[in-house]
């Protein structure tokens, strides 16, 4: 996986790879839903019956690599860190997959634009809408200061240089530690640093007055992304030349 992303970066592409292909199954299912609704309204077929089945099969075929590439992006850019948006996206992807299979089965029974089929198409549209929404949540993290990942990494680098680098140069003793397993743990640790046994650490606490939540999010992203680069390359942390967006 590392080789794949490093190759893309050398070619000048350092974005996640699943967003471009995501629009294909989304566009296909939205088209089927629209034609199905219009067919119900005018009470006649606007597309030949086999077309619905073929479009749904195409959506299913493109959904599979989209899920795979989305998983790869999550592992590479977020180190497999679980968060609520990630969990929802996994659940909605599974639901969308099941709904597409149901739609194809209904199409095989010539229920191409029946009320039942259109309802399934509508549920698919709701699922992909949720996927898009929570994809945006991953980019912006729902903070009052909404920063794309590329800008967030830059902010995180500055926060780290000011607040962490004097004691942890080059991410020493930071990357890969337990508080980085998820953002809530990291935030709690930053607010009240403690050892696993609950005893206080000599590390200073960073209250909300010293470090706002949005800056802690940027710091969390920076340490995770740069820590992964350091571990894979054995090099000093450095931000990539191009933007990184999930």
N, C-alpha and C positions, 0 to 999 in steps of 0.2 A: 504493500500500500504506500509506504513511504517513497519507494522508487517511482511509483506512478505519479504522485503529486510533485515530487522533485523534478521529474521530467517535464510536466506541464509548466512548472515555474520557470524552467530554463527556456521554454518556448514562449515565455511572456504571459502565461495564463496562470494566475494565482488565486482565482475565485473558486468557490465550491463548484462541483461539476453537475450536480443534479438539477438545479433550477431551470436551465434551458429546456431540458427534456420534459420537465414537469408539465409544461403548458400543452403538450401534445395530448395526453389522456384527458386533461381538463377541457380543452377545446372540443374534443370529440364527444365527450359525454354531455357537455352543454348544448352542442348542436343537436344531438339525439333528443334531449329533453325539450328543446324549443320546437322541433319538428313534431314530436309526439303530442305536445300540448296543442299546437295548431291543427293537427289532424283530428284531435278530439273536438276542437271548436267547430271546424268546418265539416266534420263528419265524413271525411274521405282521406285516403292515403295521399300524402304529399311526397313521400319517399317510397320506392318499391320495398316490399317486405324484406327481401334479403339484405337491403342496405343497412337496416337497423342492426342486424346480426353482425354484419361485417365491420361496421363502425365500432360496435361494442367489443368485438374480438381485437380490433386494432388498439382500442383503449387499454384492454387487458394486457396485450403484448408490450405496449410501451410503459405500462405501470410497473411491470416486474423490474426492468433495469432502473427505473426511477427510484423504486424502493431500495434497491441494492446500492445505487450511487448515493442516495440520501444517507444510508447507514455508513458508508465509507466517509462521507463528509463529516458526519457526526463524530466518528471515531478519530478522524484526523484533526479537525478544527476545534472540537470540544472535548477531546480525550475521552469520549464515551461518558461524559458527565450527564447524569440524569437531572432533568428539571421538569417542571410541570408542562411547559410547551412541548418538550421532547416526548414526554409520555403521551400527551394527547395526540401528537402527530403519529406516533406508532399505532395507537388505537384506531385513529381515523383511517390510516392507510390500510389496516386490516379490514375495517368495515367496508371501505371503498372496494377492496379486492373481492370480498364476499358478495357485495351488491352487484358488481359487474358480472360475476359468474351467474347470479340469479337472473340478471337481465338477459344474458346469452341463452339460458335455459328457456325463459319465457319466449324469446325470439324463435327458438326452435319449435315451440308449440304454436307459432304463428300469432302470438299475442304481441305484435310489434308496437302497436300504438293504442292498446287497450288501457283502461283506467289503471289496472294493476301494474302494467309495464311502465306507464308514465309516472306512477307513484315511486317505483324503484329508481327511475331516472332522476326524479326530484330528490330522493334521498342521496343519490350519488352526488348531485350538485351541492347539497348541504354539506356532505363530507368533504368535498374538495374546497368549499368555501372555508370550512374550519381549518383545513390544512394550510391554506393561504394565510389565514388570520394568525395562526400560531407560528407559522414561519416568520411572519412579521414580528411576533412577540420575541422570537429568538434573536432577531436583528436588533430590536430596540429595548428588549427586556422590560417594557412597561414602566420605565422610570420617568421622572419628571423632566429629565434631560435625556432626550432620545438620541443616542449616538449609534450610527452604523458601526459594524464591527471594526472596519478599518480605522475610523476615527477613535473608537473606543480603545483600540490597541495603542494608538499614539498617546492618548490620555493616560492609559494604564502605565505606559513606559515612564511618563513624567511623574506620576504618583509614586511609582516604585523607586525612581531615582531620588526623589525627595524624602520619602518616608521609610523605605526598606533597604536601599542599597548600602547605606553606611554600615549596617550590621550584616547584610546578606549580599555581598558583591557577587555578580554573576549568577544570581539565583541560588547561591550556596545555602544548603539546608532548608530550602523552601519548596522547590519543584518536587512533585510526587508525594508530598506529605499528606497525612490523613485529613486535615481541615480542607484540603482542596478537592475532596471527593464530591462535594456538592456545594452550591453557593450558600445555602443556609448555614451549613457548618462553618464555612469560611467567614461569613459575616459575624457569626457568634464569636468565633475565635478572635477576629480583629477587634471586636468590642470588648472582649474579656479574655485575653490569652491565658490558657491553662493547659497543664500537662494532661495526658490521658487519665491519670488518677485523680484529677480535679484540683490539684495544687497549683497555685499561681506561678506564672513564668516571669522572668525578669524583663521580658519584652513589654514595652509600654502599650497601654490600651488606647485604641483610636476611637474616641466617641464620635457621635454624629456631628458634633461641632468641629472636630478636627478633620473628619473624613466623611463626606456625605455618602449615602447609599449608592448613588450613581457612580461615584469615584471608586467605591469598593468593587462594584461590578466591573468597571474598566480594569482595575487591578487584578481581579480574579481571572478575567479573560487573558490579560497580558501574561500572567504567570503560567497559566495553562498552555497557551499557544507557544510561548517562547521556551517553556520548560520542555515541551515535546520536541522542539527543534534542537535544543541543546542535547537532549538525550539521544536523538537520532543521528546528529552530526558530530557530537563531541566538540561543539564550538561555542564561542561566547554568544549570548543572546543578541539578536539583531532583528529589527523589524524588516519585513520584506519591502521591496521597492514599490510593489503595486498594492492595491486595496484588497482586503479580504472580506468577503461578505458571505454569510451563510445562505 
